[in-house]
Amino acid sequence: MRRSKAKASAPLSYRETLAKQGYHAIGCGGAVKPCLWLKKSLRDEGVCYKEQFYGIHAHRCIQMTPTLQCNQQCLHCWRATDLDKAEELAFDEPQTLVDGSIAAQRSLISGYKGAATTNLQKLQEAYDPSQVAISLSGEPTLYPHLGELIKRYHREHMTTFVVSNGSHPEVLEQIRPTQLYVSLNSPDEAHFYVMCKPRTHRFEQLLESLRVLADHPSRTAVRITLANEVNTFGEPGYAKLIEMAEPDYVEVKSYMHLGFSRKRLSRAAMLPYEGVMSFAQDFAERTGYAVAAGSPISRVVVLSQSGSIERIDTS
């Protein structure tokens, strides 16, 4: 068995750490955290690049994780590392996470009702979420009921984005989210171990996950997070891996100097938007992909084979 049955809930000290960071625990091992862009959208101060690019609604999006466990210690990750020293968390039933995440989201946004800056129509719509990003923290493929969780969200008429580090290709083969991401943060095997610091798997699993994307029935994307002078090289290697995966979209974005990553990387590791665009354009020339859109404020550029983006029907 690659997963052991966990029995303990998170220690109080860890829950306190999460609470200070804006997380809201659901069940024994899941969590919800309202995205910055959800808050901005409710105040008509802008929307996230996922709304700009793909058409999902930032103010109706839940950012959650079914498990806080992770099997990598990526240099650029902003998550709390305290869990690394804790016991494994219990796995909740899918419906517990669905109901709990929706209830938590509604509770967490309720305070906006009394603010003069809140768009009340958007707030009313936000109480009926239409999208869930299963990408908050942890590695979702470590949750043993991920496929069923996605199905349960779809029954609630919600679209789903899943972001994985590619450590369990056999799980990716089975799940059917609206859009499936695999993170690719190194151009080759040697730098994979430096950048991602995997605990339980090898580079070969990531390669197999990229191959899975090529034939996957869901919309697919590969996300490259660039940290200046850490993984902003080896363009031919990145191009070769993307050609293997043949994703619908490639997102190239800058590392952001946030959370616990500040203990490992300096602010200088963030690329300006111009640097991200330069990398994306070079990448496009090597692969036949074309720049489809960009978001300077989020320092992210998306590419596709056609140079355009098919927006998701969220009606």
Secondary structure, DSSP 8 states (H G I E B T S, - for coil): --S----B---HHHHHHHHHTT-EEETTTEEE---HHHHHHHTTS---HHHHHH---GGGEEEEES----SB--TT--S-SGGGGS--B----HHHHHHHHHHHHHHHHGGGGG-TT--HHHHHHHTS--EEEE-SSS-GGGSTTHHHHHHHHHHTT-EEEEEE-SS-HHHHHH---SEEEEE---SSHHHHHHHH-BSS--HHHHHHHHHHHHT-SSEEEEEEEE-TTTSS--HHHHHHHHHHH--SEEEEEE----GGGGGTS-GGGS--HHHHHHHHHHHHHHHS-EEEEEETTTTEEEEESSS--------
